[in-house]
Amino acid sequence: MFAAAHQSRVIRATSHISALHQLRSVGATSIRLKHKQSKSSQNWIQRQKKDPYVQKAQAQGLPSRASFKLQEINETHYPALIKKKGIPVNGKNKRLLQPRMNVVDLGASPGGWSLYASTQVKEGTIVAIDLLPLDDTKISLNLPNFNFIQGDFTESETKQLIVDALVQERANLVMSDMAQNFLGDSQTDALRTLNLCEQALVFSAGGSCFDSSYSPKSDEGMLAPGGSFLCKFFSCGKENEEDLMQAAKRAFRNVHVIKPKSSRKESSEMYLLAIDRRD
Ligand SMILES: C[S@@+](CC[C@H](N)C(=O)[O-])C[C@H]1O[C@@H](n2cnc3c(N)ncnc32)[C@H](O)[C@@H]1O
């Protein structure tokens, strides 16, 4: 069913990639900064050094510690949720990531989620998107049926490239680990990332799930009926998260909020997992 003929490829949608991103894409590995490191970035570096998941990712040659969060959601949280809902477990729904599925990975750089997904998906296609290039010293861009699009997901040109990469098939899982660059005010930062989640949900299930009068229209959006949606957001108050949660509940049969153990306790990051798109 899934086209084995899909080729691995790297596509660049460069129109709005900043100068820094462009520098990185041509291999610039260091940029001399004139100002001193801020206290918060010094703290971040110290935390990174001590973090056991960072150490484990380095030891295993993974692009990022994010791999462990997706692994945990896939192997622990998803099966537990299926069991709790009394949904019979079979070969097809044992894990979030299944051997035959098409996956869209939004905010993929440096490549932790993509690399983990590629160990689980054997026959489908993975389409990874980021403003920044993947770390090709850790993840091979020649993985079978793997496509990387370097571009801004919010631009219609990039969305069209995702559609094209799936060659008229629909996605079975859209996952977003996208996060906006932090500006310093945690509430503003969280709201900006929440906006990316909303855009990812519109892309997946269509904009009409944000209307209270919604009735399922599975022909809208990239996700096939029965498909799942996973996105990272930063906790910013129920009143702000409400639209996203309600829209997900309209479009999917099972909706959950997860805090993986591998996510730092002090971080406000959470994951919305919406399973089984209504048709
Ligand atoms: C936390 S990182 C993702 C880590 C990645 N999932 C992994 O496993 O290695 C967040 C990423 O979101 C990307 N991002 C933010 N806004 C984006 C946008 N509009 N389009 C595409 N990528 C975006 C950033 O460039 C950044 O690489």
The ligand as a MOL file (V3000), in Angstrom:
LIG
                    3D

  0  0  0     0  0            999 V3000
M  V30 BEGIN CTAB
M  V30 COUNTS 27 29 0 0 0
M  V30 BEGIN ATOM
M  V30 1 C 13.1690 21.2200 20.3230 0
M  V30 2 S 13.7190 21.4170 18.7040 0 CHG=1
M  V30 3 C 13.2440 19.8880 17.9890 0
M  V30 4 C 14.0680 18.6880 18.4060 0
M  V30 5 C 13.8500 17.5150 17.4720 0
M  V30 6 N 12.4740 17.0710 17.4770 0
M  V30 7 C 14.7260 16.3440 17.8180 0
M  V30 8 O 14.2060 15.2980 18.1420 0
M  V30 9 O 15.9430 16.4510 17.6870 0 CHG=-1
M  V30 10 C 12.5430 22.5200 18.0210 0
M  V30 11 C 12.7240 22.7770 16.5350 0
M  V30 12 O 11.5710 23.4470 16.0150 0
M  V30 13 C 12.0120 24.1420 14.8720 0
M  V30 14 N 11.0070 25.1100 14.4160 0
M  V30 15 C 10.5090 26.1670 15.1060 0
M  V30 16 N 9.6370 26.8350 14.3450 0
M  V30 17 C 9.5550 26.1860 13.1570 0
M  V30 18 C 8.8380 26.4100 11.9590 0
M  V30 19 N 7.9900 27.4530 11.8250 0
M  V30 20 N 9.0010 25.5520 10.9320 0
M  V30 21 C 9.8540 24.5090 11.0480 0
M  V30 22 N 10.5700 24.2560 12.1570 0
M  V30 23 C 10.4290 25.0770 13.1990 0
M  V30 24 C 13.3070 24.7900 15.3570 0
M  V30 25 O 14.1150 25.1790 14.2760 0
M  V30 26 C 13.9180 23.6650 16.2080 0
M  V30 27 O 14.8840 22.9400 15.4980 0
M  V30 END ATOM
M  V30 BEGIN BOND
M  V30 1 1 1 2
M  V30 2 1 2 3
M  V30 3 1 2 10
M  V30 4 1 3 4
M  V30 5 1 4 5
M  V30 6 1 5 6
M  V30 7 1 5 7
M  V30 8 2 7 8
M  V30 9 1 7 9
M  V30 10 1 10 11
M  V30 11 1 11 12
M  V30 12 1 11 26
M  V30 13 1 12 13
M  V30 14 1 13 14
M  V30 15 1 13 24
M  V30 16 1 14 15
M  V30 17 1 14 23
M  V30 18 2 15 16
M  V30 19 1 16 17
M  V30 20 1 17 18
M  V30 21 2 17 23
M  V30 22 1 18 19
M  V30 23 2 18 20
M  V30 24 1 20 21
M  V30 25 2 21 22
M  V30 26 1 22 23
M  V30 27 1 24 25
M  V30 28 1 24 26
M  V30 29 1 26 27
M  V30 END BOND
M  V30 END CTAB
M  END
